[in-house]
Amino acid sequence: MSRILIIDDDSFVHRMAGFMMKKAGHEAECVSSGEEGLQKLMQQADSSALPDMVFIDSEMPGLSGISTIERIRQQQSISGVNVCLMTGTLTDELKQSAASLGAVGCITKPLDIKDVTEILSHAQQ
């Protein structure tokens, strides 16, 4: 079982992704913004309970997905967490930006459990 944090401003994604993750045997927690995600990760780092993977929406009000990943990488206590960018429209530029920040991958929404499982497997190697 993997512990997963989902950062997405869409409550529908929270419900669907949370259900999908739980059905696949994973523990999922959802927050609604990049700022909330950073705060949650800092709290989890303080208790040595960082998630195994953070799925981050590419387009959110406030901090975008890329900006959120940049901020994660700047904080020493959370900089090593595995991240994956989620997007409705996957472009080469977005994939390249995510890869340059050390993202495990980019997947399209709506999420597919096969893609999620592949990303989780890749991160555990």
Residue frames as qw, qx, qy, qz and C-alpha x, y, z in Angstrom:
[[0.000, 0.888, 0.459, 0.000, 0.00, 0.00, 0.00],
 [0.407, 0.239, 0.007, 0.882, 1.28, 3.43, -0.96],
 [0.100, -0.730, -0.421, 0.529, 0.44, 6.69, 0.78],
 [0.347, 0.405, 0.446, 0.719, -0.59, 9.29, -1.79],
 [0.009, 0.609, 0.277, -0.743, -1.25, 13.02, -1.66],
 [0.347, 0.550, 0.588, 0.482, -3.41, 14.49, -4.43],
 [0.087, -0.502, -0.119, 0.852, -3.17, 18.24, -5.05],
 [0.093, 0.349, 0.677, 0.641, -6.00, 19.39, -7.31],
 [0.185, 0.071, 0.219, -0.955, -8.50, 22.25, -7.19],
 [0.580, -0.066, -0.479, -0.655, -11.34, 20.07, -8.58],
 [0.554, -0.238, 0.610, -0.514, -13.49, 18.30, -5.96],
 [0.915, 0.255, -0.048, -0.308, -14.61, 15.79, -8.61],
 [0.582, 0.508, -0.606, 0.190, -10.98, 14.72, -9.06],
 [0.228, -0.425, 0.694, -0.535, -10.73, 14.36, -5.27],
 [0.800, -0.020, 0.363, -0.478, -13.70, 11.99, -5.19],
 [0.894, 0.392, -0.164, -0.140, -12.72, 9.95, -8.25],
 [0.453, 0.569, -0.622, 0.289, -8.99, 9.75, -7.57],
 [0.353, -0.414, 0.648, -0.533, -9.55, 9.03, -3.88],
 [0.889, 0.059, 0.245, -0.382, -11.97, 6.22, -4.72],
 [0.804, 0.497, -0.326, 0.002, -9.62, 4.82, -7.38],
 [0.193, 0.586, -0.687, 0.384, -6.61, 4.87, -5.05],
 [0.547, -0.285, 0.599, -0.510, -8.50, 3.22, -2.20],
 [0.926, 0.216, 0.070, -0.301, -9.92, 0.55, -4.51],
 [0.714, 0.519, -0.439, 0.168, -6.35, -0.21, -5.65],
 [0.833, -0.348, -0.327, 0.280, -5.30, -0.59, -2.01],
 [0.427, 0.266, -0.191, 0.843, -3.64, 2.78, -1.50],
 [0.237, -0.706, -0.473, 0.470, -4.22, 5.45, 1.11],
 [0.303, 0.478, 0.290, 0.772, -5.09, 8.81, -0.46],
 [0.162, -0.689, -0.377, 0.597, -5.42, 12.31, 0.94],
 [0.358, 0.610, 0.414, 0.573, -6.56, 15.30, -1.11],
 [0.182, -0.607, -0.202, 0.746, -5.96, 19.04, -0.84],
 [0.426, 0.783, 0.452, -0.031, -7.25, 21.84, -3.05],
 [0.274, 0.951, -0.134, 0.041, -4.26, 24.04, -3.85],
 [0.694, 0.413, -0.388, 0.445, -0.52, 24.11, -4.24],
 [0.115, -0.604, 0.416, -0.670, -0.27, 26.19, -1.07],
 [0.819, -0.344, 0.202, -0.411, -2.28, 23.62, 0.90],
 [0.956, 0.182, -0.203, 0.106, -0.18, 20.83, -0.57],
 [0.417, 0.538, -0.462, 0.569, 3.06, 22.50, 0.52],
 [0.417, -0.528, 0.386, -0.631, 1.67, 23.06, 4.00],
 [0.954, -0.146, 0.050, -0.256, 0.52, 19.42, 4.25],
 [0.840, 0.327, -0.322, 0.290, 3.92, 18.13, 3.07],
 [0.132, 0.584, -0.487, 0.636, 5.76, 20.30, 5.60],
 [0.677, -0.413, 0.305, -0.527, 3.52, 18.95, 8.39],
 [0.995, 0.040, -0.056, -0.070, 4.11, 15.40, 7.22],
 [0.603, 0.508, -0.438, 0.432, 7.88, 15.97, 7.04],
 [0.232, -0.597, 0.463, -0.612, 7.82, 17.14, 10.66],
 [0.796, -0.248, 0.405, -0.376, 6.27, 13.81, 11.67],
 [0.140, -0.387, 0.868, 0.277, 8.44, 11.75, 9.26],
 [0.531, 0.341, 0.756, -0.172, 5.34, 10.67, 7.36],
 [0.229, 0.472, -0.377, -0.763, 5.85, 11.97, 3.82],
 [0.850, 0.322, 0.235, -0.343, 3.67, 10.31, 1.17],
 [0.695, -0.066, 0.601, 0.389, 5.11, 7.81, -1.29],
 [0.302, 0.319, 0.541, 0.717, 3.79, 9.90, -4.19],
 [0.134, 0.587, 0.289, -0.745, 2.28, 13.34, -4.75],
 [0.341, 0.483, 0.649, 0.479, 0.01, 13.78, -7.78],
 [0.076, -0.540, -0.148, 0.825, -0.21, 17.49, -8.68],
 [0.463, 0.755, 0.464, 0.025, -2.64, 19.14, -11.10],
 [0.529, 0.143, 0.207, 0.811, -0.83, 21.27, -13.67],
 [0.032, -0.449, -0.221, -0.865, -3.43, 24.06, -13.77],
 [0.377, -0.631, -0.626, 0.260, -4.66, 25.50, -10.48],
 [0.047, -0.930, -0.063, -0.358, -5.41, 29.00, -9.26],
 [0.518, -0.797, 0.307, 0.044, -2.52, 30.44, -7.27],
 [0.264, -0.544, 0.754, 0.258, 0.44, 28.09, -7.60],
 [0.775, 0.358, -0.365, -0.372, 0.42, 26.06, -10.81],
 [0.990, -0.136, 0.023, 0.042, 1.56, 22.46, -10.73],
 [0.707, 0.428, -0.204, 0.524, 5.02, 23.37, -12.03],
 [0.057, -0.703, 0.293, -0.645, 5.35, 26.18, -9.48],
 [0.806, -0.490, 0.146, -0.299, 4.28, 23.81, -6.72],
 [0.957, 0.059, -0.073, 0.274, 6.95, 21.30, -7.75],
 [0.414, 0.610, -0.257, 0.625, 9.55, 24.09, -7.84],
 [0.388, -0.677, 0.276, -0.562, 8.61, 25.08, -4.28],
 [0.959, -0.272, 0.043, -0.070, 8.76, 21.45, -3.14],
 [0.839, 0.285, -0.151, 0.439, 12.26, 21.11, -4.56],
 [0.154, 0.695, -0.259, 0.653, 13.36, 24.30, -2.73],
 [0.619, -0.601, 0.254, -0.438, 12.38, 22.96, 0.72],
 [0.171, 0.474, -0.857, 0.107, 15.08, 20.61, 2.02],
 [0.417, -0.091, 0.790, -0.440, 12.74, 18.56, 4.25],
 [0.714, 0.397, 0.475, -0.328, 10.40, 17.68, 1.35],
 [0.265, 0.683, -0.453, -0.508, 12.62, 18.08, -1.71],
 [0.022, -0.279, 0.937, 0.211, 13.03, 14.34, -2.25],
 [0.583, 0.275, 0.626, -0.439, 9.35, 13.44, -2.35],
 [0.269, 0.153, 0.802, 0.510, 8.17, 11.67, -5.53],
 [0.349, 0.520, 0.217, -0.749, 5.89, 13.85, -7.65],
 [0.319, 0.277, 0.783, 0.456, 3.80, 13.24, -10.74],
 [0.200, 0.248, -0.043, -0.947, 2.11, 15.98, -12.75],
 [0.340, 0.478, 0.810, -0.018, -1.53, 15.49, -13.81],
 [0.109, 0.356, -0.188, -0.909, -2.99, 17.40, -16.73],
 [0.651, 0.514, 0.451, -0.328, -5.98, 17.48, -19.05],
 [0.646, 0.760, -0.074, 0.000, -3.73, 18.48, -21.95],
 [0.755, -0.422, 0.315, 0.390, -0.30, 16.85, -22.07],
 [0.491, 0.857, -0.156, 0.005, 2.26, 18.74, -24.13],
 [0.817, 0.222, -0.252, 0.469, 5.94, 18.09, -24.78],
 [0.104, 0.626, -0.274, 0.723, 6.76, 21.38, -23.04],
 [0.669, -0.555, 0.147, -0.472, 4.87, 20.34, -19.91],
 [0.984, -0.091, -0.104, 0.113, 6.54, 16.91, -19.88],
 [0.619, 0.422, -0.261, 0.608, 9.95, 18.54, -20.29],
 [0.185, -0.665, 0.249, -0.679, 9.29, 21.07, -17.50],
 [0.847, -0.438, 0.084, -0.289, 8.13, 18.34, -15.12],
 [0.941, 0.090, -0.153, 0.287, 11.09, 16.09, -15.98],
 [0.391, 0.577, -0.293, 0.654, 13.55, 18.95, -15.43],
 [0.391, -0.588, 0.321, -0.631, 12.16, 19.26, -11.89],
 [0.014, 0.256, -0.940, 0.226, 12.58, 15.55, -11.22],
 [0.742, 0.034, 0.201, -0.639, 8.94, 14.51, -11.62],
 [0.520, -0.086, 0.849, 0.038, 8.46, 10.75, -11.90],
 [0.228, 0.286, 0.782, 0.505, 6.12, 11.38, -14.81],
 [0.336, 0.164, 0.011, -0.927, 3.11, 13.16, -16.28],
 [0.139, 0.301, 0.939, 0.093, -0.29, 11.57, -16.67],
 [0.211, -0.249, -0.361, -0.874, -3.51, 12.74, -18.24],
 [0.309, 0.223, 0.662, -0.645, -6.82, 13.31, -16.56],
 [0.774, -0.486, 0.146, -0.380, -9.20, 11.71, -16.12],
 [0.209, -0.555, 0.801, -0.078, -6.87, 9.37, -14.28],
 [0.870, 0.127, -0.411, -0.241, -6.56, 5.77, -15.36],
 [0.785, -0.548, 0.279, -0.081, -5.63, 3.22, -12.69],
 [0.913, 0.206, 0.077, 0.344, -3.13, 1.60, -15.10],
 [0.356, 0.734, -0.156, 0.557, -1.25, 4.90, -15.44],
 [0.458, -0.763, 0.259, -0.377, -1.32, 5.46, -11.68],
 [0.941, -0.268, 0.199, 0.056, -0.05, 1.94, -10.99],
 [0.784, 0.423, -0.017, 0.454, 2.74, 2.35, -13.55],
 [0.078, 0.805, -0.226, 0.544, 3.85, 5.66, -12.00],
 [0.677, -0.633, 0.273, -0.258, 3.80, 4.16, -8.49],
 [0.970, -0.017, 0.126, 0.207, 5.80, 1.13, -9.66],
 [0.583, 0.619, -0.096, 0.517, 8.33, 3.34, -11.41],
 [0.183, -0.820, 0.253, -0.479, 8.77, 5.49, -8.29],
 [0.821, -0.494, 0.254, -0.136, 9.43, 2.46, -6.09],
 [0.911, 0.288, -0.085, 0.283, 12.34, 1.25, -8.24]]
